[in-house]
Every structure is written in structure tokens, then in C-alpha cells.
Amino acid sequence: MYIPPGFNTVTPYYFVEDAESFVSFLVHGLGGEETCRTVRGDGCIQNAQVKLGTSTVMVSEATERYPAMAAAFYLYVSDADAAMKRALECGASLEMEVGDMPYGDRQGGVRDKHGNIWWISQRTVEEPYTP
């Protein structure tokens, strides 16, 4: 099985209203890098690909056939406090303040204006999760 570089076995695919602003949030609010874009005849994003760390996500403008839908994501970053600050500055709303968790992550949460929840996490120990 071949998986293109930057993709994983499971790749999140977002259908959102105002895909342009969502891609901007992924890039400016979460530190992503847009790597590819195709546009429909009406000028809306047909498919944009944004690299977030080691993962790529895809984004399309919602349509009647593929309506907008929200989800929740766990995003690992190198500095949870800085990442949280950047996300809030780019329009996200606070779900949970950043704090040290008993499972070895420093974590906080935001909700983007498209309804997605992002658990922004920094691993503070170099060991697997333990119950």
C-alpha cells in the first residue's frame, strides 16, 4: 500500500462553510502549512491540503451533498501555551485553559468558529500513556 508523503492511514477531511477562513485558521491559528489547493468554478475551495506537524488534513467548501460537520481533534504541539495563545488570537474560543494533566500532557482546548474542538497538547514525558 502506498500512502503519499505527509499523509497517514487516516486523514481528516473537513467540509466547512467558508473554507477559505478555515484554511487560514489552520495555517495562522494552528501553525499549519498549505501545500495544495484546487478551486471550483464558483471560486470556492474544492480541496485544500494543509500540513499540521506530521499530518496532512484536507478541506472543502461544504455543499448540499456534503454539508458542514464539526469534529474534535487532538493536536500535539511543541509548546501548548504558545499554540493556545495563537489559536485564540486567530478567533478560536476557549474550551479549557492549558494545564498539566495526570496522563503526561500539558493540554488546553479551543473551539474554532466552524465548531471543531481542538485539544492542544504538549507531551511532557517521553513514555506511552498508562491507565
N, CA, C and O atoms as a printed pandas DataFrame, in Angstrom:
     atom_number atom_name residue_name chain_id  residue_number  x_coord  y_coord  z_coord
0              1         N          MET        A               1    0.852   -1.179    0.000
1              2        CA          MET        A               1    0.000    0.000    0.000
2              3         C          MET        A               1    0.894    1.238    0.000
3              4         O          MET        A               1    1.833    1.341    0.789
4              5         N          TYR        A               2    0.592    2.156   -0.881
5              6        CA          TYR        A               2    1.339    3.412   -0.953
6              7         C          TYR        A               2    0.491    4.526   -0.346
7              8         O          TYR        A               2   -0.675    4.693   -0.706
8              9         N          ILE        A               3    1.074    5.280    0.566
9             10        CA          ILE        A               3    0.437    6.463    1.146
10            11         C          ILE        A               3    1.342    7.636    0.823
11            12         O          ILE        A               3    2.530    7.589    1.141
12            13         N          PRO        A               4    0.824    8.688    0.202
13            14        CA          PRO        A               4    1.665    9.820   -0.179
14            15         C          PRO        A               4    2.365   10.451    1.028
15            16         O          PRO        A               4    1.827   10.436    2.135
16            17         N          PRO        A               5    3.546   10.998    0.818
17            18        CA          PRO        A               5    4.265   11.665    1.917
18            19         C          PRO        A               5    3.398   12.738    2.575
19            20         O          PRO        A               5    2.700   13.489    1.894
20            21         N          GLY        A               6    3.453   12.799    3.914
21            22        CA          GLY        A               6    2.697   13.786    4.663
22            23         C          GLY        A               6    1.314   13.310    5.071
23            24         O          GLY        A               6    0.665   13.937    5.908
24            25         N          PHE        A               7    0.855   12.205    4.488
25            26        CA          PHE        A               7   -0.447   11.643    4.827
26            27         C          PHE        A               7   -0.254   10.458    5.762
27            28         O          PHE        A               7    0.836    9.891    5.846
28            29         N          ASN        A               8   -1.317   10.091    6.462
29            30        CA          ASN        A               8   -1.319    8.921    7.339
30            31         C          ASN        A               8   -2.402    7.970    6.865
31            32         O          ASN        A               8   -3.133    8.286    5.926
32            33         N          THR        A               9   -2.516    6.828    7.490
33            34        CA          THR        A               9   -3.536    5.860    7.107
34            35         C          THR        A               9   -4.929    6.476    7.179
35            36         O          THR        A               9   -5.763    6.211    6.312
36            37         N          VAL        A              10   -5.195    7.292    8.196
37            38        CA          VAL        A              10   -6.454    8.029    8.308
38            39         C          VAL        A              10   -6.124    9.512    8.178
39            40         O          VAL        A              10   -5.268   10.030    8.895
40            41         N          THR        A              11   -6.805   10.187    7.263
41            42        CA          THR        A              11   -6.578   11.608    7.042
42            43         C          THR        A              11   -7.884   12.359    7.255
43            44         O          THR        A              11   -8.853   12.107    6.539
44            45         N          PRO        A              12   -7.940   13.278    8.224
45            46        CA          PRO        A              12   -9.163   14.070    8.417
46            47         C          PRO        A              12   -9.493   14.886    7.170
47            48         O          PRO        A              12   -8.613   15.465    6.534
48            49         N          TYR        A              13  -10.783   14.917    6.836
49            50        CA          TYR        A              13  -11.265   15.692    5.692
50            51         C          TYR        A              13  -12.429   16.543    6.189
51            52         O          TYR        A              13  -13.460   16.013    6.601
52            53         N          TYR        A              14  -12.262   17.849    6.150
53            54        CA          TYR        A              14  -13.260   18.790    6.663
54            55         C          TYR        A              14  -14.127   19.315    5.534
55            56         O          TYR        A              14  -13.627   19.698    4.476
56            57         N          PHE        A              15  -15.432   19.328    5.768
57            58        CA          PHE        A              15  -16.374   20.039    4.922
58            59         C          PHE        A              15  -16.915   21.174    5.780
59            60         O          PHE        A              15  -17.587   20.930    6.781
60            61         N          VAL        A              16  -16.627   22.411    5.395
61            62        CA          VAL        A              16  -16.970   23.564    6.225
62            63         C          VAL        A              16  -17.558   24.682    5.377
63            64         O          VAL        A              16  -17.290   24.790    4.181
64            65         N          GLU        A              17  -18.370   25.511    6.031
65            66        CA          GLU        A              17  -18.802   26.767    5.418
66            67         C          GLU        A              17  -17.627   27.732    5.531
67            68         O          GLU        A              17  -16.969   27.788    6.570
68            69         N          ASP        A              18  -17.362   28.486    4.476
69            70        CA          ASP        A              18  -16.253   29.444    4.442
70            71         C          ASP        A              18  -14.911   28.731    4.613
71            72         O          ASP        A              18  -14.149   29.015    5.537
72            73         N          ALA        A              19  -14.649   27.808    3.706
73            74        CA          ALA        A              19  -13.408   27.023    3.745
74            75         C          ALA        A              19  -12.174   27.920    3.710
75            76         O          ALA        A              19  -11.143   27.580    4.290
76            77         N          GLU        A              20  -12.271   29.044    3.045
77            78        CA          GLU        A              20  -11.130   29.963    2.975
78            79         C          GLU        A              20  -10.697   30.393    4.374
79            80         O          GLU        A              20   -9.506   30.382    4.684
80            81         N          SER        A              21  -11.655   30.771    5.222
81            82        CA          SER        A              21  -11.291   31.216    6.570
82            83         C          SER        A              21  -10.821   30.038    7.430
83            84         O          SER        A              21   -9.990   30.218    8.321
84            85         N          PHE        A              22  -11.343   28.839    7.172
85            86        CA          PHE        A              22  -10.896   27.673    7.931
86            87         C          PHE        A              22   -9.448   27.335    7.588
87            88         O          PHE        A              22   -8.655   27.041    8.481
88            89         N          VAL        A              23   -9.102   27.373    6.323
89            90        CA          VAL        A              23   -7.707   27.136    5.928
90            91         C          VAL        A              23   -6.813   28.184    6.569
91            92         O          VAL        A              23   -5.722   27.863    7.040
92            93         N          SER        A              24   -7.259   29.428    6.593
93            94        CA          SER        A              24   -6.483   30.495    7.237
94            95         C          SER        A              24   -6.277   30.188    8.717
95            96         O          SER        A              24   -5.182   30.402    9.239
96            97         N          PHE        A              25   -7.320   29.684    9.412
97            98        CA          PHE        A              25   -7.171   29.324   10.821
98            99         C          PHE        A              25   -6.175   28.179   10.994
99           100         O          PHE        A              25   -5.345   28.213   11.903
100          101         N          LEU        A              26   -6.250   27.176   10.136
101          102        CA          LEU        A              26   -5.299   26.061   10.230
102          103         C          LEU        A              26   -3.858   26.544   10.070
103          104         O          LEU        A              26   -2.959   26.074   10.767
104          105         N          VAL        A              27   -3.645   27.478    9.155
105          106        CA          VAL        A              27   -2.295   27.993    8.893
106          107         C          VAL        A              27   -1.856   28.970    9.975
107          108         O          VAL        A              27   -0.801   28.788   10.582
108          109         N          HIS        A              28   -2.653   30.000   10.220
109          110        CA          HIS        A              28   -2.229   31.053   11.145
110          111         C          HIS        A              28   -2.533   30.741   12.605
111          112         O          HIS        A              28   -1.769   31.121   13.492
112          113         N          GLY        A              29   -3.645   30.050   12.862
113          114        CA          GLY        A              29   -4.032   29.753   14.230
114          115         C          GLY        A              29   -3.400   28.503   14.804
115          116         O          GLY        A              29   -3.161   28.414   16.009
116          117         N          LEU        A              30   -3.124   27.519   13.925
117          118        CA          LEU        A              30   -2.555   26.259   14.413
118          119         C          LEU        A              30   -1.169   25.963   13.854
119          120         O          LEU        A              30   -0.611   24.899   14.123
120          121         N          GLY        A              31   -0.610   26.880   13.085
121          122        CA          GLY        A              31    0.762   26.720   12.606
122          123         C          GLY        A              31    0.924   25.777   11.433
123          124         O          GLY        A              31    2.011   25.240   11.218
124          125         N          GLY        A              32   -0.137   25.565   10.671
125          126        CA          GLY        A              32   -0.067   24.663    9.522
126          127         C          GLY        A              32    0.579   25.319    8.316
127          128         O          GLY        A              32    0.911   26.504    8.312
128          129         N          GLU        A              33    0.742   24.489    7.286
129          130        CA          GLU        A              33    1.306   24.959    6.013
130          131         C          GLU        A              33    0.433   24.427    4.888
131          132         O          GLU        A              33    0.301   23.215    4.719
132          133         N          GLU        A              34   -0.162   25.328    4.118
133          134        CA          GLU        A              34   -0.963   24.891    2.978
134          135         C          GLU        A              34   -0.027   24.358    1.903
135          136         O          GLU        A              34    0.924   25.034    1.510
136          137         N          THR        A              35   -0.298   23.141    1.426
137          138        CA          THR        A              35    0.594   22.501    0.456
138          139         C          THR        A              35   -0.043   22.300   -0.907
139          140         O          THR        A              35    0.665   22.051   -1.883
140          141         N          CYS        A              36   -1.369   22.403   -0.997
141          142        CA          CYS        A              36   -2.041   22.150   -2.269
142          143         C          CYS        A              36   -3.438   22.770   -2.215
143          144         O          CYS        A              36   -4.065   22.822   -1.157
144          145         N          ARG        A              37   -3.916   23.238   -3.369
145          146        CA          ARG        A              37   -5.273   23.796   -3.430
146          147         C          ARG        A              37   -5.823   23.646   -4.837
147          148         O          ARG        A              37   -5.130   23.921   -5.816
148          149         N          THR        A              38   -7.078   23.208   -4.935
149          150        CA          THR        A              38   -7.830   23.260   -6.176
150          151         C          THR        A              38   -9.109   24.023   -5.885
151          152         O          THR        A              38   -9.652   23.956   -4.782
152          153         N          VAL        A              39   -9.586   24.750   -6.891
153          154        CA          VAL        A              39  -10.737   25.636   -6.714
154          155         C          VAL        A              39  -11.824   25.235   -7.707
155          156         O          VAL        A              39  -11.538   24.896   -8.856
156          157         N          ARG        A              40  -13.073   25.279   -7.249
157          158        CA          ARG        A              40  -14.217   25.002   -8.114
158          159         C          ARG        A              40  -14.462   26.183   -9.053
159          160         O          ARG        A              40  -13.862   27.247   -8.900
160          161         N          GLY        A              41  -15.333   25.982  -10.007
161          162        CA          GLY        A              41  -15.686   27.037  -10.957
162          163         C          GLY        A              41  -16.277   28.270  -10.298
163          164         O          GLY        A              41  -16.159   29.369  -10.840
164          165         N          ASP        A              42  -16.916   28.112   -9.129
165          166        CA          ASP        A              42  -17.506   29.259   -8.430
166          167         C          ASP        A              42  -16.494   29.986   -7.538
167          168         O          ASP        A              42  -16.852   30.927   -6.829
168          169         N          GLY        A              43  -15.227   29.547   -7.575
169          170        CA          GLY        A              43  -14.178   30.199   -6.795
170          171         C          GLY        A              43  -13.982   29.640   -5.403
171          172         O          GLY        A              43  -13.041   30.031   -4.712
172          173         N          CYS        A              44  -14.850   28.732   -4.972
173          174        CA          CYS        A              44  -14.715   28.131   -3.638
174          175         C          CYS        A              44  -13.682   27.005   -3.659
175          176         O          CYS        A              44  -13.390   26.426   -4.705
176          177         N          ILE        A              45  -13.147   26.714   -2.499
177          178        CA          ILE        A              45  -12.156   25.647   -2.378
178          179         C          ILE        A              45  -12.811   24.294   -2.629
179          180         O          ILE        A              45  -13.758   23.909   -1.943
180          181         N          GLN        A              46  -12.294   23.587   -3.613
181          182        CA          GLN        A              46  -12.728   22.220   -3.869
182          183         C          GLN        A              46  -11.951   21.280   -2.967
183          184         O          GLN        A              46  -12.522   20.368   -2.370
184          185         N          ASN        A              47  -10.630   21.507   -2.868
185          186        CA          ASN        A              47   -9.783   20.708   -1.990
186          187         C          ASN        A              47   -8.532   21.511   -1.668
187          188         O          ASN        A              47   -7.808   21.950   -2.562
188          189         N          ALA        A              48   -8.293   21.693   -0.380
189          190        CA          ALA        A              48   -7.036   22.290    0.075
190          191         C          ALA        A              48   -6.396   21.282    1.008
191          192         O          ALA        A              48   -7.082   20.594    1.765
192          193         N          GLN        A              49   -5.091   21.200    0.950
193          194        CA          GLN        A              49   -4.362   20.310    1.839
194          195         C          GLN        A              49   -3.454   21.160    2.712
195          196         O          GLN        A              49   -2.715   22.015    2.224
196          197         N          VAL        A              50   -3.525   20.905    4.023
197          198        CA          VAL        A              50   -2.741   21.663    4.995
198          199         C          VAL        A              50   -1.971   20.677    5.846
199          200         O          VAL        A              50   -2.538   19.742    6.410
200          201         N          LYS        A              51   -0.681   20.897    5.931
201          202        CA          LYS        A              51    0.168   20.053    6.770
202          203         C          LYS        A              51    0.220   20.650    8.170
203          204         O          LYS        A              51    0.584   21.812    8.351
204          205         N          LEU        A              52   -0.150   19.837    9.157
205          206        CA          LEU        A              52   -0.075   20.203   10.575
206          207         C          LEU        A              52    0.926   19.242   11.211
207          208         O          LEU        A              52    0.594   18.086   11.473
208          209         N          GLY        A              53    2.123   19.703   11.456
209          210        CA          GLY        A              53    3.148   18.816   12.005
210          211         C          GLY        A              53    3.437   17.685   11.043
211          212         O          GLY        A              53    3.853   17.922    9.909
212          213         N          THR        A              54    3.220   16.453   11.485
213          214        CA          THR        A              54    3.497   15.284   10.646
214          215         C          THR        A              54    2.274   14.793    9.889
215          216         O          THR        A              54    2.350   13.777    9.197
216          217         N          SER        A              55    1.147   15.490   10.004
217          218        CA          SER        A              55   -0.097   15.046    9.372
218          219         C          SER        A              55   -0.590   16.063    8.352
219          220         O          SER        A              55   -0.334   17.261    8.468
220          221         N          THR        A              56   -1.291   15.565    7.367
221          222        CA          THR        A              56   -1.959   16.419    6.396
222          223         C          THR        A              56   -3.458   16.264    6.590
223          224         O          THR        A              56   -3.953   15.158    6.808
224          225         N          VAL        A              57   -4.189   17.390    6.509
225          226        CA          VAL        A              57   -5.646   17.374    6.541
226          227         C          VAL        A              57   -6.140   17.980    5.238
227          228         O          VAL        A              57   -5.426   18.740    4.584
228          229         N          MET        A              58   -7.369   17.636    4.866
229          230        CA          MET        A              58   -7.952   18.168    3.645
230          231         C          MET        A              58   -9.203   18.959    3.989
231          232         O          MET        A              58   -9.900   18.649    4.955
232          233         N          VAL        A              59   -9.482   19.988    3.187
233          234        CA          VAL        A              59  -10.602   20.890    3.433
234          235         C          VAL        A              59  -11.339   21.143    2.121
235          236         O          VAL        A              59  -10.722   21.347    1.076
236          237         N          SER        A              60  -12.674   21.126    2.196
237          238        CA          SER        A              60  -13.522   21.505    1.065
238          239         C          SER        A              60  -14.636   22.415    1.558
239          240         O          SER        A              60  -15.079   22.320    2.703
240          241         N          GLU        A              61  -15.076   23.292    0.680
241          242        CA          GLU        A              61  -16.262   24.099    0.965
242          243         C          GLU        A              61  -17.460   23.163    1.026
243          244         O          GLU        A              61  -17.630   22.314    0.152
244          245         N          ALA        A              62  -18.287   23.310    2.045
245          246        CA          ALA        A              62  -19.471   22.483    2.188
246          247         C          ALA        A              62  -20.427   22.725    1.022
247          248         O          ALA        A              62  -20.477   23.815    0.452
248          249         N          THR        A              63  -21.176   21.687    0.686
249          250        CA          THR        A              63  -22.178   21.768   -0.369
250          251         C          THR        A              63  -23.457   21.107    0.147
251          252         O          THR        A              63  -23.479   20.569    1.253
252          253         N          GLU        A              64  -24.502   21.150   -0.646
253          254        CA          GLU        A              64  -25.734   20.478   -0.248
254          255         C          GLU        A              64  -25.495   18.975   -0.086
255          256         O          GLU        A              64  -26.016   18.356    0.842
256          257         N          ARG        A              65  -24.721   18.406   -0.973
257          258        CA          ARG        A              65  -24.441   16.968   -0.892
258          259         C          ARG        A              65  -23.507   16.632    0.268
259          260         O          ARG        A              65  -23.653   15.587    0.903
260          261         N          TYR        A              66  -22.557   17.508    0.542
261          262        CA          TYR        A              66  -21.591   17.308    1.626
262          263         C          TYR        A              66  -21.667   18.502    2.584
263          264         O          TYR        A              66  -20.850   19.418    2.493
264          265         N          PRO        A              67  -22.636   18.498    3.497
265          266        CA          PRO        A              67  -22.829   19.648    4.386
266          267         C          PRO        A              67  -21.713   19.767    5.425
267          268         O          PRO        A              67  -20.967   18.822    5.684
268          269         N          ALA        A              68  -21.630   20.950    6.003
269          270        CA          ALA        A              68  -20.632   21.202    7.053
270          271         C          ALA        A              68  -20.876   20.273    8.231
271          272         O          ALA        A              68  -22.020   19.990    8.588
272          273         N          MET        A              69  -19.796   19.806    8.828
273          274        CA          MET        A              69  -19.889   18.950   10.012
274          275         C          MET        A              69  -18.678   19.221   10.892
275          276         O          MET        A              69  -17.562   19.400   10.405
276          277         N          ALA        A              70  -18.919   19.247   12.186
277          278        CA          ALA        A              70  -17.831   19.524   13.128
278          279         C          ALA        A              70  -17.325   18.218   13.734
279          280         O          ALA        A              70  -18.011   17.196   13.712
280          281         N          ALA        A              71  -16.110   18.277   14.276
281          282        CA          ALA        A              71  -15.490   17.117   14.921
282          283         C          ALA        A              71  -14.556   17.621   16.014
283          284         O          ALA        A              71  -14.442   18.826   16.240
284          285         N          ALA        A              72  -13.893   16.696   16.685
285          286        CA          ALA        A              72  -12.906   17.048   17.711
286          287         C          ALA        A              72  -11.576   16.400   17.341
287          288         O          ALA        A              72  -11.536   15.297   16.795
288          289         N          PHE        A              73  -10.486   17.107   17.649
289          290        CA          PHE        A              73   -9.158   16.645   17.269
290          291         C          PHE        A              73   -8.179   16.843   18.415
291          292         O          PHE        A              73   -8.301   17.785   19.199
292          293         N          TYR        A              74   -7.225   15.959   18.500
293          294        CA          TYR        A              74   -6.157   16.014   19.490
294          295         C          TYR        A              74   -4.902   16.387   18.730
295          296         O          TYR        A              74   -4.418   15.597   17.920
296          297         N          LEU        A              75   -4.367   17.568   18.971
297          298        CA          LEU        A              75   -3.241   18.098   18.213
298          299         C          LEU        A              75   -2.015   18.209   19.102
299          300         O          LEU        A              75   -2.024   18.958   20.079
300          301         N          TYR        A              76   -0.960   17.472   18.774
301          302        CA          TYR        A              76    0.290   17.597   19.519
302          303         C          TYR        A              76    1.113   18.754   18.973
303          304         O          TYR        A              76    1.258   18.912   17.761
304          305         N          VAL        A              77    1.643   19.553   19.878
305          306        CA          VAL        A              77    2.472   20.707   19.547
306          307         C          VAL        A              77    3.694   20.706   20.464
307          308         O          VAL        A              77    3.723   19.987   21.463
308          309         N          SER        A              78    4.689   21.501   20.130
309          310        CA          SER        A              78    5.889   21.562   20.965
310          311         C          SER        A              78    5.717   22.496   22.156
311          312         O          SER        A              78    6.428   22.353   23.150
312          313         N          ASP        A              79    4.787   23.454   22.079
313          314        CA          ASP        A              79    4.556   24.401   23.169
314          315         C          ASP        A              79    3.052   24.682   23.257
315          316         O          ASP        A              79    2.526   25.491   22.493
316          317         N          ALA        A              80    2.372   24.023   24.177
317          318        CA          ALA        A              80    0.919   24.145   24.289
318          319         C          ALA        A              80    0.478   25.567   24.616
319          320         O          ALA        A              80   -0.530   26.040   24.090
320          321         N          ASP        A              81    1.220   26.247   25.475
321          322        CA          ASP        A              81    0.838   27.606   25.858
322          323         C          ASP        A              81    0.900   28.555   24.665
323          324         O          ASP        A              81   -0.022   29.342   24.448
324          325         N          ALA        A              82    1.979   28.485   23.894
325          326        CA          ALA        A              82    2.128   29.354   22.721
326          327         C          ALA        A              82    1.097   28.997   21.651
327          328         O          ALA        A              82    0.529   29.885   21.016
328          329         N          ALA        A              83    0.854   27.713   21.450
329          330        CA          ALA        A              83   -0.112   27.283   20.442
330          331         C          ALA        A              83   -1.518   27.730   20.825
331          332         O          ALA        A              83   -2.288   28.165   19.968
332          333         N          MET        A              84   -1.852   27.624   22.095
333          334        CA          MET        A              84   -3.167   28.053   22.573
334          335         C          MET        A              84   -3.332   29.558   22.358
335          336         O          MET        A              84   -4.378   30.004   21.887
336          337         N          LYS        A              85   -2.327   30.325   22.693
337          338        CA          LYS        A              85   -2.366   31.778   22.519
338          339         C          LYS        A              85   -2.610   32.132   21.055
339          340         O          LYS        A              85   -3.447   32.980   20.747
340          341         N          ARG        A              86   -1.874   31.478   20.154
341          342        CA          ARG        A              86   -2.004   31.749   18.719
342          343         C          ARG        A              86   -3.418   31.395   18.233
343          344         O          ARG        A              86   -4.017   32.162   17.479
344          345         N          ALA        A              87   -3.951   30.256   18.653
345          346        CA          ALA        A              87   -5.292   29.843   18.235
346          347         C          ALA        A              87   -6.352   30.844   18.701
347          348         O          ALA        A              87   -7.260   31.190   17.945
348          349         N          LEU        A              88   -6.234   31.304   19.942
349          350        CA          LEU        A              88   -7.186   32.281   20.468
350          351         C          LEU        A              88   -7.077   33.612   19.729
351          352         O          LEU        A              88   -8.088   34.259   19.455
352          353         N          GLU        A              89   -5.854   34.019   19.408
353          354        CA          GLU        A              89   -5.647   35.265   18.661
354          355         C          GLU        A              89   -6.247   35.188   17.262
355          356         O          GLU        A              89   -6.572   36.217   16.669
356          357         N          CYS        A              90   -6.396   33.985   16.736
357          358        CA          CYS        A              90   -6.941   33.798   15.394
358          359         C          CYS        A              90   -8.426   33.444   15.414
359          360         O          CYS        A              90   -8.949   32.909   14.436
360          361         N          GLY        A              91   -9.104   33.738   16.516
361          362        CA          GLY        A              91  -10.547   33.644   16.547
362          363         C          GLY        A              91  -11.166   32.441   17.236
363          364         O          GLY        A              91  -12.391   32.346   17.310
364          365         N          ALA        A              92  -10.355   31.520   17.742
365          366        CA          ALA        A              92  -10.919   30.376   18.461
366          367         C          ALA        A              92  -11.453   30.838   19.814
367          368         O          ALA        A              92  -11.016   31.860   20.345
368          369         N          SER        A              93  -12.396   30.084   20.367
369          370        CA          SER        A              93  -12.890   30.381   21.712
370          371         C          SER        A              93  -12.374   29.319   22.678
371          372         O          SER        A              93  -12.155   28.167   22.304
372          373         N          LEU        A              94  -12.189   29.729   23.912
373          374        CA          LEU        A              94  -11.606   28.858   24.929
374          375         C          LEU        A              94  -12.592   27.777   25.362
375          376         O          LEU        A              94  -13.741   28.069   25.693
376          377         N          GLU        A              95  -12.136   26.534   25.355
377          378        CA          GLU        A              95  -12.881   25.400   25.906
378          379         C          GLU        A              95  -12.316   25.017   27.262
379          380         O          GLU        A              95  -13.063   24.705   28.189
380          381         N          MET        A              96  -10.985   25.041   27.375
381          382        CA          MET        A              96  -10.315   24.645   28.611
382          383         C          MET        A              96   -8.936   25.296   28.654
383          384         O          MET        A              96   -8.177   25.225   27.687
384          385         N          GLU        A              97   -8.619   25.932   29.781
385          386        CA          GLU        A              97   -7.292   26.531   29.966
386          387         C          GLU        A              97   -6.206   25.461   29.872
387          388         O          GLU        A              97   -6.452   24.292   30.170
388          389         N          VAL        A              98   -5.018   25.861   29.461
389          390        CA          VAL        A              98   -3.881   24.938   29.420
390          391         C          VAL        A              98   -3.497   24.572   30.845
391          392         O          VAL        A              98   -3.430   25.432   31.723
392          393         N          GLY        A              99   -3.248   23.297   31.063
393          394        CA          GLY        A              99   -2.821   22.822   32.373
394          395         C          GLY        A              99   -2.136   21.474   32.251
395          396         O          GLY        A              99   -2.239   20.803   31.224
396          397         N          ASP        A             100   -1.442   21.085   33.298
397          398        CA          ASP        A             100   -0.763   19.791   33.322
398          399         C          ASP        A             100   -1.757   18.697   33.676
399          400         O          ASP        A             100   -2.461   18.783   34.682
400          401         N          MET        A             101   -1.806   17.672   32.841
401          402        CA          MET        A             101   -2.745   16.572   33.016
402          403         C          MET        A             101   -2.041   15.376   33.670
403          404         O          MET        A             101   -0.831   15.214   33.514
404          405         N          PRO        A             102   -2.782   14.546   34.392
405          406        CA          PRO        A             102   -2.177   13.409   35.084
406          407         C          PRO        A             102   -1.631   12.337   34.145
407          408         O          PRO        A             102   -0.900   11.449   34.585
408          409         N          TYR        A             103   -1.973   12.404   32.866
409          410        CA          TYR        A             103   -1.515   11.403   31.905
410          411         C          TYR        A             103   -0.281   11.845   31.127
411          412         O          TYR        A             103    0.089   11.210   30.139
412          413         N          GLY        A             104    0.360   12.933   31.568
413          414        CA          GLY        A             104    1.638   13.334   30.981
414          415         C          GLY        A             104    1.567   14.345   29.858
415          416         O          GLY        A             104    2.560   14.546   29.158
416          417         N          ASP        A             105    0.430   14.986   29.662
417          418        CA          ASP        A             105    0.318   16.037   28.655
418          419         C          ASP        A             105    0.032   17.369   29.332
419          420         O          ASP        A             105   -0.635   17.427   30.364
420          421         N          ARG        A             106    0.540   18.419   28.744
421          422        CA          ARG        A             106    0.139   19.785   29.089
422          423         C          ARG        A             106   -0.861   20.147   28.009
423          424         O          ARG        A             106   -0.525   20.164   26.825
424          425         N          GLN        A             107   -2.098   20.437   28.415
425          426        CA          GLN        A             107   -3.171   20.481   27.432
426          427         C          GLN        A             107   -4.197   21.562   27.741
427          428         O          GLN        A             107   -4.482   21.872   28.898
428          429         N          GLY        A             108   -4.738   22.121   26.674
429          430        CA          GLY        A             108   -5.867   23.029   26.747
430          431         C          GLY        A             108   -6.755   22.771   25.550
431          432         O          GLY        A             108   -6.420   21.961   24.685
432          433         N          GLY        A             109   -7.884   23.453   25.495
433          434        CA          GLY        A             109   -8.803   23.228   24.389
434          435         C          GLY        A             109   -9.404   24.505   23.861
435          436         O          GLY        A             109   -9.659   25.446   24.611
436          437         N          VAL        A             110   -9.629   24.530   22.553
437          438        CA          VAL        A             110  -10.309   25.649   21.894
438          439         C          VAL        A             110  -11.353   25.097   20.933
439          440         O          VAL        A             110  -11.303   23.938   20.523
440          441         N          ARG        A             111  -12.293   25.958   20.591
441          442        CA          ARG        A             111  -13.285   25.645   19.559
442          443         C          ARG        A             111  -13.114   26.676   18.454
443          444         O          ARG        A             111  -13.180   27.879   18.708
444          445         N          ASP        A             112  -12.894   26.208   17.221
445          446        CA          ASP        A             112  -12.781   27.164   16.118
446          447         C          ASP        A             112  -14.170   27.646   15.713
447          448         O          ASP        A             112  -15.175   27.083   16.146
448          449         N          LYS        A             113  -14.226   28.679   14.888
449          450        CA          LYS        A             113  -15.528   29.270   14.548
450          451         C          LYS        A             113  -16.377   28.360   13.664
451          452         O          LYS        A             113  -17.533   28.672   13.379
452          453         N          HIS        A             114  -15.804   27.230   13.229
453          454        CA          HIS        A             114  -16.542   26.253   12.433
454          455         C          HIS        A             114  -17.116   25.145   13.307
455          456         O          HIS        A             114  -17.747   24.216   12.804
456          457         N          GLY        A             115  -16.892   25.247   14.637
457          458        CA          GLY        A             115  -17.462   24.294   15.575
458          459         C          GLY        A             115  -16.568   23.133   15.966
459          460         O          GLY        A             115  -16.957   22.314   16.798
460          461         N          ASN        A             116  -15.378   23.043   15.384
461          462        CA          ASN        A             116  -14.452   21.957   15.719
462          463         C          ASN        A             116  -13.763   22.234   17.046
463          464         O          ASN        A             116  -13.415   23.377   17.344
464          465         N          ILE        A             117  -13.568   21.195   17.839
465          466        CA          ILE        A             117  -12.818   21.320   19.090
466          467         C          ILE        A             117  -11.411   20.803   18.853
467          468         O          ILE        A             117  -11.214   19.748   18.252
468          469         N          TRP        A             118  -10.443   21.558   19.333
469          470        CA          TRP        A             118   -9.032   21.205   19.220
470          471         C          TRP        A             118   -8.448   21.066   20.615
471          472         O          TRP        A             118   -8.374   22.045   21.357
472          473         N          TRP        A             119   -8.032   19.855   20.979
473          474        CA          TRP        A             119   -7.316   19.631   22.243
474          475         C          TRP        A             119   -5.848   19.803   21.919
475          476         O          TRP        A             119   -5.229   18.931   21.309
476          477         N          ILE        A             120   -5.298   20.926   22.326
477          478        CA          ILE        A             120   -3.914   21.291   22.017
478          479         C          ILE        A             120   -3.035   20.746   23.126
479          480         O          ILE        A             120   -3.146   21.164   24.279
480          481         N          SER        A             121   -2.159   19.811   22.774
481          482        CA          SER        A             121   -1.420   19.058   23.782
482          483         C          SER        A             121    0.075   19.020   23.516
483          484         O          SER        A             121    0.536   18.884   22.382
484          485         N          GLN        A             122    0.801   19.147   24.600
485          486        CA          GLN        A             122    2.265   19.042   24.588
486          487         C          GLN        A             122    2.623   17.879   25.503
487          488         O          GLN        A             122    2.293   17.903   26.689
488          489         N          ARG        A             123    3.289   16.872   24.972
489          490        CA          ARG        A             123    3.684   15.731   25.803
490          491         C          ARG        A             123    4.825   16.173   26.705
491          492         O          ARG        A             123    5.818   16.724   26.231
492          493         N          THR        A             124    4.685   15.930   28.012
493          494        CA          THR        A             124    5.704   16.382   28.975
494          495         C          THR        A             124    6.599   15.241   29.452
495          496         O          THR        A             124    7.589   15.477   30.145
496          497         N          VAL        A             125    6.258   14.010   29.086
497          498        CA          VAL        A             125    7.082   12.854   29.435
498          499         C          VAL        A             125    7.311   12.032   28.171
499          500         O          VAL        A             125    6.467   12.009   27.275
500          501         N          GLU        A             126    8.435   11.373   28.105
501          502        CA          GLU        A             126    8.713   10.528   26.948
502          503         C          GLU        A             126    8.418    9.083   27.292
503          504         O          GLU        A             126    9.316    8.254   27.436
504          505         N          GLU        A             127    7.119    8.807   27.419
505          506        CA          GLU        A             127    6.654    7.461   27.724
506          507         C          GLU        A             127    5.227    7.331   27.223
507          508         O          GLU        A             127    4.534    8.337   27.076
508          509         N          PRO        A             128    4.777    6.117   26.959
509          510        CA          PRO        A             128    3.395    5.935   26.492
510          511         C          PRO        A             128    2.389    6.263   27.595
511          512         O          PRO        A             128    2.728    6.349   28.775
512          513         N          TYR        A             129    1.140    6.443   27.163
513          514        CA          TYR        A             129    0.066    6.649   28.131
514          515         C          TYR        A             129   -0.073    5.405   28.995
515          516         O          TYR        A             129    0.080    4.285   28.507
516          517         N          THR        A             130   -0.360    5.599   30.270
517          518        CA          THR        A             130   -0.636    4.475   31.162
518          519         C          THR        A             130   -1.922    4.778   31.926
519          520         O          THR        A             130   -2.168    5.920   32.315
520          521         N          PRO        A             131   -2.735    3.752   32.136
521          522        CA          PRO        A             131   -4.002    3.976   32.860
522          523         C          PRO        A             131   -3.788    4.234   34.338
523          524         O          PRO        A             131   -4.753    4.439   35.075
